[in-house]
Every structure is written in C-alpha cells, then in structure tokens.
Amino acid sequence: MRVFLTRPSWSVLLLIILAAVPLWTVSCASVLHLERALPLNYPVPLEQLRAWDQARHARLLQGLVGGVVDFSVQGSPDPSLVGLYFTKVKLGSPPREFNVQIDTGSDVLWVNCASCSNCPHSSGLGIQLSFFDAAGSSTSGLVPCADPICTAAARTSSTQCSDSGQCGYTFQYGDGSGTSGVYITDTFYFDSILSGSMIANSSALVAFGCSTYQGGDLTKTDKAVDGIFGFGQGGLSVISQLSSRGITPRVFSHCLKGQGSGGGIFVLGEILEPGIIYTSLVPSQAHYNLYLQSIAVNGQVLPIDPVAFSTSTDRGTIVDTGTTLAYLVEEAYDPLVNAVNAAVSQSATPTISRGYQCYLFTSSSSVFDMFPPVSFKFAGGASMDLRPEEYLSQQGSYLDGGGMWCLGFQKGQGLTILGDLVLKDKIFVYDLVRQRIGWTNYDCSTSVNVSLTSSKDFINAGQLSSVGNSSSDLLLELLPLAVAALFLHISILIGIKVL
C-alpha cells in the first residue's frame, strides 16, 4: 500500500511544534544529567535495535493516523467454480492461519475446533484445512456465561450455557446448514497499514467461536473452509470489537473480482472513489437492510407492489456476501423473468434447468447484447445497475458455438438477498458511523484508495511501495526542527544568547 501525504508549509509546522513544546521553568544553574541505559561495552544485536525502532515508529504513527487493516481475498461468485469468497485470519499463540468465508450476513467469526466430530478434513478448493486447538494456545480462554461477552452474544445468536457454566452457541444459516460450539477469547493478528510503506504487526484480543459440530452443507468437502468471518453490526463481530476500542475505523469496504480466478480487496477502512453513491441502512435491523423501492428492466419499472420490498421481521432487502446468487420475493421475481423473456424472445429459447431460469442460444458471440440491463432502485435516488454479464451465468456450451445461459436470480421467500453474483465487480462501502452503504462499478483487479479516517491522507491498496515521503520519513525530517525549537525555548527562558 502507498500513502500520499498532504504536507503543510514549514512555517506552519514550526508553529505547531513550538506550541507543542512545554514552557519549562529552568534556572541558570539547572543541569540535566544523562545516563546510558546499558553499559558502554554491552553488545546489543542490530535486530534488537531495529525491533525497538519499529515499535517506537508504530507508536509515533499511531498518534498521527488511524490504522487500516487489509485482508487478502480468494474465491469467485461462479457457482460452477468456487461460489464463495474467503480470506485468511491468524489466531492464537503461536498464531495459526485459517481460511474463512467472508460473510456480511452474520456477525460472529468462528473456526473449526480440534474437538469437532464431523467437520470436513479436506477441501475441494485446494486449501489445507486447519483446526483451532485451544489447549495449544497460551493466550486462549473460555468465555463463562457470566461474562459480558456472553450477554452480547445472546442478542445476536442462539446462546446456551453448559452445565459447567461455559458460553456456547448454535447458528442456523439460510441454506439449512448449521454449526454449534463454544466462545473463546484469544489473540487475533493483523497488519495495520498506518501510512505509506509503514506496516505495524498488530494484534488484539477478540472473542470468536470454536465450532465442535457442523450440519448440512458445512459438512461437505467440495467447498469446505475453516469457518466463517461474520461482518455484521452485532457487538461480537470483529469490526465491532476492534472499532469499539479505537483500533480500526467503524467502516469496512470490499471489491470482489468476478472475472477469471476471482479474488479482490477487503479492508477495514473506507475505500474512496468519486463515483460511489450511497443509500441509507434501515435502522435497528440484524442485517444490512436497504430500502429497495423498485426494479427496472431495460429502463422500464416493473409492476411490483412496493409492499413486496417492505422491511419487517421476515421481509426486507439485505446485502450478503455469504450468499452466492441473488434472491427475489415471488412478487418481484415473476415480473422480472417475464420482462427478460420478452426482451430475448426473438433470439433465445427460455427453458428451466435444475430450477434455474435459463436460455438456449445457437450462437454465443453476442449473448450479452441480447439481454437487457436490470436496475435496482433504492431510497435517496441510488441505483444499482446490472449489465447482463453481472446477472448471467453460463451453464453449458455446444460445439456449434451455442450454449445455455441462466439468470443468477432465484425465487426466494420473504427476503430479497443481494449476493455475490450482483455484488461483484463493484466497490462496496459499509459506513457504520453514518449508517449507509455505497457502491460503484469498479475493476477489482486494480488498486483502490483507502481513507485514513483520522486525517486527510489516503492509502493506495495495491502493491506495497513507497511514493514520496511516508509519515516515518516526515518524522525523521521534523526531528532536527523539533530539537532546535526545544533549545530555542530553553535559551529564551534562561537568558542565553543564541548565535
């Protein structure tokens, strides 16, 4: 990552430093005695000196800017390939790495426990599965039922207390899968990007789940990962735990790449891009609910009763990276399919394949040109415009050049869920302070600018390199000036003439 600093003038910097230097009362006879912390002949390895310096620089920079946490992203939204996005986290002492699915539709980070009886031991994704061993971590601790953490968990999940008084959980997901386990506190490791090329190896104690049982699709090996990384607004989500302590900003962003091998960008911080449009979150909801007002196909608003999009206990529109496709309530799904069918009636044959609405083509040379754009209209004038390649998935091809393409929209019940298929190839910003979500189309294979929310600086999330002077360079340049200012103040106070 790179940082671009806006430099104030040297005269302003001098005034700032002079104002920061305390006005000490010093007598003419005052003498400052300095002593070495170590004997003169005491050998200190250079590695130790560098470690001290890095720790010192991190403390200095933390006073200047807030940290941004950057997670690597793997996976894709293509159901025929991966069908999910995941990242890596490090937990425990010594730290151990886990691959966890990125999920904005749930709150808690959980990983498979070493004592899990039916967790998968291999994955068709080509990753090595790991198991968390609480006994093998010197910093882990069980969460008792009386702990405030357990109280916070009770507000967001099904929480149980064992006979021994240990806080546990059971989660049920929309696809019928589920998991249960116990809550643990342990060290969570991350790289905090402070500015420019300055990266602080950071850690914090967080609460997370250690799953001892899996059910449904979570037991399958074809797309198995080590757990789920929930990014909801609940008190036990990692974003809530870190931001409440001022470790990270209360905003996170992602840009999920849809083409090729997938991947993308995920940061605890705010991605800056001029084209981002925002819409308000529905308050007091368990998920990231939006005010969806209408759907248009080829620019024509569909005849859908607005009540279909209303938010209640079991209805509403949510943004969920843990869902692969997009799901529409029946009142919206049927009009959308009818409109798409009408638009492609002259060039494709509609068909149903394994429950999907699909289309047969004799030639695949201009499939995307044959389908209409689809737009979701939200409160405040925000529109999520989908090109055909953003809502279609190829399910088969033929030797003569034809093929079958299917809609990524499925008929759901109650909830309208915007999953990875329509979230991909866009920047998404979850601004939890202002309670809004923003997005814009973007090439997620390129770098993005991320705001350092406590200053006017921004980081470029791409290949790590330094452009211009970083904050550490700036501190080194300011050091002589600060020393000179200090001696100037002392000299004035004790009456020494400065040549």
Stockholm file with secondary structure:
# STOCKHOLM 1.0

chainA/1-499         MRVFLTRPSWSVLLLIILAAVPLWTVSCASVLHLERALPLNYPVPLEQLRAWDQARHARLLQGLVGGVVDFSVQGSPDPSLVGLYFTKVKLGSPPREFNVQIDTGSDVLWVNCASCSNCPHSSGLGIQLSFFDAAGSSTSGLVPCADPICTAAARTSSTQCSDSGQCGYTFQYGDGSGTSGVYITDTFYFDSILSGSMIANSSALVAFGCSTYQGGDLTKTDKAVDGIFGFGQGGLSVISQLSSRGITPRVFSHCLKGQGSGGGIFVLGEILEPGIIYTSLVPSQAHYNLYLQSIAVNGQVLPIDPVAFSTSTDRGTIVDTGTTLAYLVEEAYDPLVNAVNAAVSQSATPTISRGYQCYLFTSSSSVFDMFPPVSFKFAGGASMDLRPEEYLSQQGSYLDGGGMWCLGFQKGQGLTILGDLVLKDKIFVYDLVRQRIGWTNYDCSTSVNVSLTSSKDFINAGQLSSVGNSSSDLLLELLPLAVAALFLHISILIGIKVL
#=GR chainA/1-499 SS CEEECCCCCHHHHHHHHHHHSCCCCCCTTCCCCCCCSSCTTCCCCHHHHHHHHHHHHHHHHHTTSCCEEEEEEEEESCTTSCCEEEEEEEETTTTEEEEEEEETTCCCEEEEBTTCSSCCSCCTTSCCCCCBCGGGCTTCEECBTTSHHHHHHHTTSEEEECTTCBEEEEEECTTSCEEEEEEEEEEEEEEEEEETTEEEEEEEEEEEEEEEEEEGGGGCSTTCCSEEEECSSSTTSHHHHHHHTTSSCSEEEEEECCSTTCCEEEEESEEECTTCEEEEBCSSCSSCEECEEEEEETTEECCCCGGGGCCBTTBEEEECTTCSSEEEEHHHHHHHHHHHHHHHTTTCEEEEETTEEEEEESCCTTHHHHSCCEEEEEGGGCEEEECHHHHEEEEEECTTSCEEEEESEEEESSEEEECHHHHTTEEEEEETTTTEEEEEECCTTSCEEEECTTSSCEEEESSCCCCSCCHHHHHHHHHHHHHHHHHHHHHHHHTCCCC
#=GC SS_cons         CEEECCCCCHHHHHHHHHHHSCCCCCCTTCCCCCCCSSCTTCCCCHHHHHHHHHHHHHHHHHTTSCCEEEEEEEEESCTTSCCEEEEEEEETTTTEEEEEEEETTCCCEEEEBTTCSSCCSCCTTSCCCCCBCGGGCTTCEECBTTSHHHHHHHTTSEEEECTTCBEEEEEECTTSCEEEEEEEEEEEEEEEEEETTEEEEEEEEEEEEEEEEEEGGGGCSTTCCSEEEECSSSTTSHHHHHHHTTSSCSEEEEEECCSTTCCEEEEESEEECTTCEEEEBCSSCSSCEECEEEEEETTEECCCCGGGGCCBTTBEEEECTTCSSEEEEHHHHHHHHHHHHHHHTTTCEEEEETTEEEEEESCCTTHHHHSCCEEEEEGGGCEEEECHHHHEEEEEECTTSCEEEEESEEEESSEEEECHHHHTTEEEEEETTTTEEEEEECCTTSCEEEECTTSSCEEEESSCCCCSCCHHHHHHHHHHHHHHHHHHHHHHHHTCCCC
//
